[in-house]
């Protein structure tokens, strides 16, 4: 049985790194007494894989990992057993049984991410300015990777961008092929407003991760906890 767990990461756990988060949930699963499956070999480990690492200092309402179980367990039982072992800052918000085929693997399925960015008052949240920003045919930024720096047009990777009472909401391309960080979008927007993007404090929360159940030309966005779900009636969702 493959289960997809969705969890939130709030204060004070936003400063716990990805590797420590993985180790923490391995301990949670052991303490929860769930029939987890282990790898074979000299040093067996729990068969689980996280969908997408979260940067240190960020909050999240939509983190995911896939888990293999040796036997079938109701999703509500899984969520309840885990929740009793979690410390302040973490919470299980969804659990669903997922098709075990590779095409539904969590890491492989990610196509977009939704973020909420709280920004300082100096960044203008104006519908007119936002429309002008999204009306650009190209939005070029200097994008740094581990190997090089290059000027990249990020406009095709911004699927949605809107203002809120305290900042901005955005849906961006995510995954292994084209992964766009929200701070790069904010830097480009601030620069267009004549501000220095390097001095702006931003508080970022990843709201959810999405798979594309449609096509590239006509995307159908589906939250990861539903994508590949076998029994939608048996899903736990807080």
SVG drawing of the C-alpha trace seen along z (x, -y; Angstrom):
<svg xmlns="http://www.w3.org/2000/svg" viewBox="-16 -53 46 60">
<polyline fill="none" stroke="black" stroke-width="0.4" points="0.0,0.0 1.4,-3.4 0.1,-6.3 0.7,-10.0 1.0,-12.2 0.4,-15.9 1.7,-17.9 2.2,-21.5 5.4,-23.1 4.8,-26.1 6.7,-28.0 9.0,-27.2 9.9,-24.3 10.6,-26.6 14.3,-26.5 14.5,-22.7 16.3,-21.7 15.1,-19.1 17.4,-16.2 16.4,-16.7 12.8,-16.8 13.2,-13.5 14.9,-11.9 12.2,-13.3 9.4,-11.7 11.2,-8.4 11.1,-8.5 7.5,-9.5 6.5,-6.6 8.4,-4.1 6.8,-5.5 3.3,-5.5 3.6,-1.7 2.5,-1.7 3.4,1.4 6.0,-0.5 7.9,1.3 11.7,1.4 14.3,1.7 16.4,4.8 20.2,5.0 22.7,4.5 21.2,1.2 17.4,1.3 15.5,-2.0 11.9,-3.0 10.5,-3.2 9.5,-6.8 10.3,-9.7 9.6,-13.4 8.1,-15.3 10.1,-18.5 12.6,-20.0 11.5,-23.2 14.0,-26.0 15.1,-26.7 13.1,-29.6 10.0,-29.0 6.6,-28.0 4.4,-25.5 0.8,-24.3 1.6,-21.7 4.5,-19.4 4.3,-15.8 5.9,-12.4 5.0,-9.0 5.1,-6.0 5.1,-2.3 3.2,-0.1 3.3,3.7 -0.5,4.0 -3.6,2.0 -4.5,-0.6 -7.3,-3.2 -6.0,-6.7 -7.8,-8.1 -5.9,-5.6 -2.6,-6.5 -3.2,-10.2 -4.3,-9.8 -1.4,-7.6 1.1,-10.0 -0.6,-13.1 -0.3,-11.7 3.5,-11.6 4.0,-15.0 5.5,-18.0 4.3,-21.6 4.9,-23.0 4.0,-19.9 0.5,-18.6 -0.8,-15.9 -3.5,-17.6 -4.2,-14.8 -3.6,-11.2 -4.6,-9.2 -3.9,-5.8 -2.0,-6.4 -1.6,-4.3 1.8,-2.6 2.7,-3.2 5.8,-5.4 3.7,-8.0 2.0,-8.9 5.2,-9.1 5.1,-12.3 8.4,-13.8 7.9,-13.0 4.3,-14.3 5.0,-17.9 4.2,-20.5 3.3,-23.6 3.5,-25.2 1.3,-27.9 2.9,-30.4 1.8,-33.2 4.4,-35.9 4.0,-38.5 5.8,-41.6 6.7,-45.0 4.4,-47.9 7.0,-49.5 6.1,-47.0 2.9,-48.4 0.1,-45.9 -1.8,-47.5 -4.1,-45.6 -2.9,-48.0 0.8,-47.4 0.2,-43.6 -1.6,-43.5 1.2,-45.5 3.8,-43.1 1.9,-40.0 1.4,-41.7 5.1,-41.6 6.0,-39.2 9.3,-38.5 10.5,-38.8 14.2,-38.3 16.2,-37.7 19.7,-36.6 19.1,-33.0 21.9,-31.2 22.3,-27.5 25.0,-25.3 27.1,-25.4 26.4,-28.8 24.6,-32.1 22.4,-33.0 19.7,-35.4 16.4,-33.5 12.9,-34.5 10.7,-33.4 7.4,-34.7 6.3,-31.3 6.8,-29.8 4.5,-32.3 1.0,-30.7 -0.8,-33.2 0.2,-36.3 -2.2,-38.4 -2.2,-40.8 -3.7,-40.2 -4.2,-42.4 -0.7,-41.6 1.3,-40.6 1.0,-38.3 -0.3,-34.9 1.3,-33.1 1.3,-29.8 4.7,-28.9 6.2,-26.2 7.8,-23.5 9.5,-20.2 12.7,-18.9 12.4,-20.5 11.5,-24.1 11.5,-25.1 10.9,-28.8 11.5,-30.3 9.0,-32.9 11.7,-35.3 12.9,-35.6 9.4,-36.6 9.2,-39.2 12.7,-40.5 11.5,-41.0 8.3,-42.7 10.1,-45.0 12.7,-45.9 10.0,-46.9 8.6,-49.2 12.0,-50.9 12.9,-49.2 16.1,-47.5 15.0,-43.8 18.0,-42.8 16.9,-44.8 13.3,-43.5 12.4,-41.2 10.0,-38.5 8.1,-35.8 7.3,-32.9 4.7,-30.1 4.3,-27.3 0.5,-26.7 0.4,-23.5 1.9,-21.4 0.1,-20.5 0.2,-17.9 -1.1,-18.5 -3.9,-16.1 -4.4,-17.7 -1.9,-18.7 0.7,-21.4 -1.6,-23.5 -4.7,-22.9 -3.5,-22.2 -5.8,-20.7 -4.3,-21.4 -4.9,-18.8 -3.5,-18.9 -0.9,-16.2 -2.9,-14.5 -5.6,-13.8 -3.5,-13.0 -3.4,-9.3 -5.7,-8.7 -7.3,-5.2 -10.2,-5.7 -11.4,-9.4 -14.0,-8.3 -11.3,-6.9 -9.1,-10.0 -8.3,-11.8 -8.4,-15.6 -8.4,-17.9"/>
</svg>
